[in-house]
Amino acid sequence: MRRDELRLRDVVAAADTLAEYLKGVRQEQFQSPGLLQDAILRQLTVVGEAIYKVSRPLQSRHPNVPWLQVAGFRHRVIHDYFGLDLDAVWRIGTVEMPRLRSEILAVLAAEIAQDLLDV
């Protein structure tokens, strides 16, 4: 679980950074190309990459987490950058990421508790 734990913690850290970047930002501000938009997309890429590398057994133990969708979004950011729907990116950053962060924290808690039981 150690490698998975680190990846899950990367997701939480990126979600926290993303929340910090978005604090007090309006959607209109995000829509303008620049550093803010780049920084947000970078954190979403980090989340997707970390999720993509979480082991399949752990993913299968927690089917409520949208593993494939998150990893798939990362691929879209990287490979279809100019085709991104910025309204969707905004929704993901402001609505979906806080929800995903909570789900990942629950996965971490469950996995750590299971590791303790297995000792």
C-alpha positions as a printed Julia matrix, in Angstrom:
119×3 Matrix{Float64}:
   0.0    0.0     0.0
   2.97   2.35    0.49
   3.28   3.47   -3.15
  -0.48   3.82   -3.42
  -0.55   5.8    -0.21
   1.99   8.27   -1.59
   0.03   8.67   -4.8
  -3.19   9.23   -2.89
  -1.45  11.81   -0.74
  -0.27  13.49   -3.95
  -3.92  13.75   -5.0
  -4.87  15.39   -1.7
  -1.92  17.79   -1.87
  -2.74  18.8    -5.46
  -6.4   19.28   -4.51
  -5.34  21.49   -1.62
  -3.06  23.52   -3.91
  -5.84  23.81   -6.44
  -8.25  25.06   -3.76
  -5.68  27.65   -2.71
  -5.26  28.85   -6.3
  -9.02  29.12   -6.73
  -9.68  30.93   -3.45
 -11.54  34.15   -4.26
 -11.32  33.57   -8.02
 -14.4   34.06  -10.19
 -15.03  31.92  -13.23
 -14.55  34.93  -15.51
 -11.03  35.36  -14.14
 -10.25  31.72  -14.81
 -11.49  31.97  -18.39
  -8.71  34.42  -19.29
  -5.58  32.63  -20.49
  -2.58  33.06  -18.23
  -0.77  31.8   -15.18
  -3.9   31.02  -13.16
  -5.35  28.82  -15.87
  -2.01  27.11  -16.41
  -1.54  26.5   -12.68
  -5.0   24.99  -12.31
  -4.53  22.72  -15.31
  -1.16  21.65  -13.93
  -2.67  20.57  -10.61
  -5.45  18.7   -12.41
  -2.76  16.92  -14.42
  -0.93  15.95  -11.24
  -4.16  14.53   -9.82
  -4.86  12.54  -12.97
  -1.33  11.15  -13.17
  -1.35  10.09   -9.51
  -4.78   8.47   -9.88
  -3.67   6.69  -13.06
  -0.77   5.08  -11.19
  -2.79   3.82   -8.22
  -2.78   0.03   -8.3
  -5.74  -1.79   -9.84
  -6.32  -3.87   -6.68
  -6.74  -0.71   -4.59
  -8.99   0.81   -7.22
 -11.17  -2.29   -7.25
 -11.54  -2.13   -3.46
 -12.96   1.39   -3.81
 -15.29   1.39   -6.82
 -17.04   4.59   -5.7
 -14.0    6.66   -6.76
 -14.14   7.69  -10.45
 -10.62   6.39  -11.17
 -11.0    6.04  -14.94
 -12.75   9.37  -15.4
 -10.06  11.26  -13.47
  -7.24   9.57  -15.36
  -9.1   10.11  -18.62
  -9.42  13.81  -17.93
  -5.67  14.02  -17.37
  -5.15  12.48  -20.8
  -7.49  15.07  -22.34
  -5.6   17.93  -20.68
  -2.3   16.61  -21.99
  -3.33  15.45  -25.47
  -6.26  17.7   -26.36
  -5.19  20.89  -24.63
  -6.66  23.23  -27.25
  -9.96  21.34  -27.28
 -10.64  21.69  -23.55
 -13.99  23.02  -22.43
 -12.99  25.64  -19.85
 -16.47  25.61  -18.3
 -15.99  21.89  -17.62
 -12.49  22.51  -16.25
 -13.93  25.15  -13.91
 -16.62  22.75  -12.68
 -14.04  20.02  -12.15
 -11.77  22.36  -10.21
 -14.47  23.93   -8.05
 -17.02  21.12   -7.61
 -15.52  17.76   -8.48
 -12.07  18.18   -6.91
 -13.32  18.9    -3.38
 -15.55  15.82   -3.7
 -12.67  13.7    -5.03
 -10.42  14.94   -2.22
 -12.95  13.72    0.34
 -13.26  10.35   -1.39
  -9.47   9.94   -1.49
  -9.17  10.81    2.21
 -11.77   8.11    2.93
  -9.78   5.61    0.84
  -6.6    6.5     2.72
  -8.33   6.05    6.07
  -9.81   2.7     5.05
  -6.53   1.4     3.64
  -4.5    2.5     6.65
  -7.04   0.92    9.0
  -6.89  -2.32    6.99
  -3.08  -2.29    7.1
  -3.25  -1.96   10.89
  -5.64  -4.89   11.11
  -3.33  -7.0     8.92
  -0.36  -6.46   11.27
